[in-house]
Amino acid sequence: MTPVFFVEEARAATGGERREFSAPIVSFEALTADQFATPVISAVGQPEVRATLIALWRGSAFATLVSPHAWLAQDAVIGAGTTIAPLAALNRLVTVGAHVLVNVGAILSHDVSVGDFATISPGCVVGGCVSIGESSFLGIGVTVRDHITIGRGAFVAAGAVVIADVADGESVRGVPARVVAR
């Protein structure tokens, strides 16, 4: 049986042991060589934290997890270490990069590309011919209109409706989505 454990940086600050789902929670510093040899699934929501974890596990085997309750078109392409949650739907000609989190009930329409380390939160609806940049974050319930580009490291707040391109590193929110930070 493959060992299961959770990594939480807060363990280092608080000390003490805690268990979740009958599995130990350890800090980054407490990880052992055996744990680094375990196939890794990283479903952390924040792209920067997920990228840090992946860097720590450099050289490890990354498991790709696709829920049996998700729907994927036959030509969908999924990168290594990606998690596709239940009720997610990936339509024709969707390409999802490595270490991406496509959460519960997210819908990626046709001709969508998602960069490495991106997060698509629960209930997002992404129209056709959309490009989502590396390490970008789409909050819960975001809607993205067809033919939109969301740049690298962009942040789209929960419930936003994106009707225009979002530049690299921009944060947007609202209906329609407006820039709140660059």
C-alpha positions, 0 to 999 in steps of 0.5 A: 500500500502506498503511504498517504500523508498531507503537507502543511507549512503551518505544522512547522509553526504550531508544532504538534501532530495532527491527523486528517482522514487518518493520515499524518500531516507533516511540515515541509521540513519534516519530510523524509526521503521515503515520503519524497519517493512516494508518487505525489498528487498536489491539489493545493488551490494557490498556484504559487504554493503548488509550484513550491511543493512541486519544486520541493519534490523535484525528481518525484513521480507526479500522479495525474488524478482524474475523477471517474465522475468528471467528463473529458472529451476523447481528444482532451490532453492532460498534463502530469500531476494535474487534478481533475475533480468530480463533475468537471467537464473538458470539451473538445480540443482542451489542453491542460498543462502540468500541475493544474487544478480543475475543481468540482463542476468547472466547465472548459469549453472547446479549444481551451488551453490552460497553462501549468500550475493554473487553478480553475475553481469550483463552478467556473465556466470557460467559453471556447477559444480561451487561453489561461496563462501559467500560474493564473487563478480563477475563483469560484464561479468565474465566467469567461466569455469566448475568445479571451486571453487570461495572462500568466499569474493573473487573478480573477476574483470569485463570481467575476464575468470576464469579457475582455483580456486580462494581462499578465499579473493583473487582478480583476473582479466584478461583473463585468470584470475590471482591473483592481491591481497590476 
